[in-house]
């Protein structure tokens, strides 16, 4: 797993460093804290623990460990492929930094609203039970690809955020790649400990509270990114600073 993660980090750095730094990118305030927050919200373990426990319900420890490692490896390779393709397409199409920020802000905002909207959606319990039963019968190879690696670990909006960060600040490619790799390692550790985490008293409630707080933070980050993007598109780089 360490070799895979190192290879992914190196490849992401090479891809990003081959991309020229847009002049407007200096208007995007960079910090590793902000990068970690973005990636933890979109690629982090909070959204993985529950689904992984359901996928491996009734399976032994060896099965869970093997599935976790395979899923993490597939997720790392898939993230590398998606970011490589995405950054090249953005470069060829000449998409502006303002458009990137606005798009990322809208995506983050809509994703953060999804848990709220799901509370009012009609649920088909029979269909959910059938889906869980079908998933539990799948072999490790199939489970590791989907639904574990895609879209549970590597979400579509997570890929979009990594592409945006690499395109905005290729001068910080090593830092962004390191944070992405660290988040994937945390995901792996969370999967390996999923049963223990969920069986610990009050942990489920604590995770729910943390998820709510991070959801509010994600809404705020999405609005901020969209606001900066609009200012860059309408007024120019000078308006996006500050």
Steps between C-alpha positions, in 0.01 A plus 500: 500500500791734578650440155166570331447819698852622424456430128168687496653801677794515260276471195266772625797731557634438149160568346450820696851635450460461125213748516585872489383708796205723399545866587162505675605209722684742727155637589413162651625506862685174557547320831556137585228526761250598233621222267468241777149623581391479137642150453389366839144612427490350151732197525518443877398205718174627653303401193677161473467336842126428484486367142813287552348341810184419303700349210693273736218407736529131590846468342815403688794724587717370214231592246461850644875561505546377144208705372627815675847473347369421152247780514765750610737396221227520234391838637856638484550382142160631395562837661833527318339419164211741553721790612747444216224501239314788661797736529600436139148569376480822701834612360397427140162669533644811664249509785559801726576492871181693570290237323679225694433668833136567417445139388672357806296725728171390342597132522604526866182688587269250329680199651473651848124542449452136401472358856240764581294428189520123556301540821197604294540242223276194491690184590430157356604265781446191286732630229763596757487155657533336158796719410676415827439129451634512144806697607584262784520210252751667267861373495788713628620599152161642404438669834843664500424682174137587554340598729807530727766684297243675281300684615547438876871589541558705185189708452430696179509828692824391671662453160373842396655663807841337445497606134408853602779521758762364260387735224485804727830456679739268314782677687378317813458164325716306745305627799161432340608151394634427848174605663299288253721200574466556875120513475497170308717341771255625765220345294682166503550513878133589547390199293729266692349626827140552384341226711692602811410865448128435458485262798653758734230672710399849388734493198210489256345806659836679503555426131153633423573825683839540332339433163243773562770750597712413197192526278443858616868574440474352152206729418706799616802392295282449195347846532844655551645325195202596284525862620871517414430345161230753417727789596780363282264456204331839531776733620828315458785364714534816709145454633559143613781590737463593863 
